[in-house]
């Protein structure tokens, strides 16, 4: 197998199967960044931001928040202060 044939095969195996996982947004969709100021708890000392995706034509109004964590994590504040707290992406209706 030549290098060109190998490249073509790999292209079909890895690139062609890629496709959108959701319907596209309409032309009227709005994507916003929502920012919260600092709070009084240690974990909220620096504020926070999330993305809002709103498309009235498609009945979409979601908040995507990277920075969700489990308050019941053992040694929560120690891990937070060391930057070792596990975060996840959450999605919820606005």
N, C-alpha and C positions, 0 to 999 in steps of 0.2 A: 504494500500500500504506500503510495507516495504521500509526501507531506501535504500536498494540496488536497488529496482525497481525505486524509485524516482530518484536516481542518474543516472541510465541508461536512463530514460526518459529525464532528463535535458541534458544529453550528446547528445542525438539525436536532441533535440530541438535547442541547441546552438552551438554545435561543428560541427556536420555533414554539416550544410548549408554553412559553411565557405569555400570559394574557391578563387583562385586568380582572380583579377579583370582585368587582362591584360595577354596577351601572355608572356611566359617567354622570357628572353633575351637569345641571342645566347652565345656560349662559347667565342666569340671574343668581347663581350661587355666590355666597359670601363666606370667606374664611377669615376669622379674626383671632387675634391673640388677646386673651383675657389675663390681666395681671392683678394679683392681690398684693397689697402692701404687707410689711412685716407684722407679725402677731406677737403675742406675749409668751407663747410656749417656745421652748428651745428649737423644736423642729420647724417652727414658722418664723424664726428670727430674720430670715432673709427674703421673705415674701415667696410668691409662687406664680407660675404662669401655666396656662393650658390653651389648647387650640379649640376654637368653635367652628364647626362646619354647618352652615345653614343654607338650605335650599328649599324654599317654600313650594316650588313646582314639583318637587319629588318627596315632599313631606319628610325632610331630613332636618334635624336640629340636634346635633350631637356635640358633646364636649370630649376631647381626647386629652387625657391627663397623664403625662409621664412623671411619676413621682409619688405614686400610691404605695403605701407600705403597710405592714402589719404591726399595729401597736403592741401586740402580744409577743413580739419577737423577744427572746431572752436577751438581756443586756441591751435593750432598745437604745437608750441614750448613749451608752458607750460605743455601740456600733455606729450610731448616727455621727457622733463627734469624730470618730476615726475615718469616716467616709466608707464604712463597710456594710452599711445597711442595704438590704436588697430592695430595689424598687421595681415596680411593674407599670405597665400601661393600662389605664382603665378607660372605659368608654361608657358614657351615660347620657341620657336625654337631658337637654337643657331645660 
